[in-house]
C-alpha cells in the first residue's frame, strides 16, 4: 500500500539517497537540502514504512516548478510516479496555482510519456541543460495549466 504525504526536513537525507539511486547525475546535497520552506511543496511516497519516491516543487505566486521527481529504481514502472504527480497537481490546484512547469531530459522516454498522458505541453527546448556521458543533453521544458 502506498501513501503520499509531506516530505519532512528530517527525511531529506533519505530522499537524497533515492535521488542518487534514481539519477545518473544527482545534484549537490547542499542544494537539495536548501529546497524546503514556505515556497516549496515537497511530497513523498511511502510503501508501508519505506520511502520509495519524492517530489520537490517550488511555488512562486500562481506558478510552480517541479524541480525533481524521483522514484527509486526498485519501485519504477508500477504507477508510483503517476500517483505522486497526480497528488501534487491536486494539492497545487487547492493552493490556486495556475501552471506547473518542469524540465525533462530529451532521452527520458518513460517520463516524457507520463507527462504527455497527463496533459503537459512542450514549450521549448533548453540546449545543453543536463550533464551527459558525452557532453551535455537538451531538456524539454513542459507546462500544464492547472485551472479550467
C-alpha positions, 0 to 999 in steps of 0.5 A: 500500500502506498501513501503520499504525504509531506516530505519532512526536513528530517527525511531529506537525507533519505530522499537524497539517497533515492535521488542518487539511486534514481539519477545518473547525475544527482545534484549537490546535497547542499542544494537539495537540502536548501529546497524546503520552506514556505515556497516549496511543496515537497511530497513523498511516497511511502510503501508501508514504512519505506520511502520509495519516491519524492517530489520537490516543487517550488511555488512562486505566486500562481506558478510552480516548478517541479524541480525533481521527481524521483522514484527509486529504481526498485519501485519504477514502472508500477504507477508510483510516479503517476500517483505522486504527480497526480497528488501534487497537481491536486494539492497545487490546484487547492493552493490556486496555482495556475501552471506547473512547469518542469524540465525533462531530459530529451532521452527520458522516454518513460517520463516524457510519456507520463507527462504527455498522458497527463496533459503537459505541453512542450514549450521549448527546448533548453540546449545543453541543460543536463550533464551527459556521458558525452557532453551535455543533453537538451531538456524539454521544458513542459507546462500544464495549466492547472485551472479550467 
